[in-house]
């Protein structure tokens, strides 16, 4: 029987969830996680594609939908993630076929795409016409003894409804639009606990997450955005983040930030150093958009854009 490559339908949900949990039993998903990731994003449902062999879903390819700000415009964007094949069906090119199906979907919509695949998956993206931006901008910051924080951060349970104004006034060129709906959805990921902070008097916002790995506790800087007029607060923000890590008993902090980002000088001065990684960032866009979209230095990429740990 010929394998069918097609868009997923609602009736495929249980089979897709079973495949996810078969392929990655170390990070099991619940139905709530499935709904959150694929059905509930505020920009709309994720694009989902499957390979079906004799009635069995044997390969899966997902691209959740986001609103992406590109130099003042808001564009339709899709982030490819959660691509996998049943162990008994690997090596047959199924993910490449599903990737081509997804690429045609993006092209037909005139949409943007971005992804941070693992080392096993990233080789297919150049073959499908995606453009590499460079390595994932991973940073590391040891937690050091020190004085108390600056007091510029205030812990909040939820962000205010006008938090999107901070993103609009950030002066950051390209990135997922961080409005109230996005932030509320993004940081209620099932099974995770996030700490939310406002900066000063509506000057910005920060999201942190504690993570235990092999007996070592880390603090992830998932999000950090300031109004463009308030960037002088960055040293104080980072001082408070370092204090939050000390309070949490973390040994190190992690963050994502491109090397020529507007915040990079403050990160560099604080000792939040770029670390090597084999993972790469890939983007795709209609030809007329690619020149301005495919420039790493214009991107606001943070740990919260992936948050797979």
Helices and strands as residue ranges (DSSP letters): E 4-7, G 10-12, H 13-23, G 25-27, H 31-34, I 35-39, E 47-53, E 56-70, E 73-85, G 87-89, H 94-109, E 112-115, H 123-127, E 131-135, E 138-142, E 153-156, H 164-168, E 174-176, H 180-186, E 194-199, E 204-213, E 216-226, G 228-233, H 234-248, E 252-256, H 264-270, E 273-274, E 280-284, H 287-293, G 296-298, G 303-305
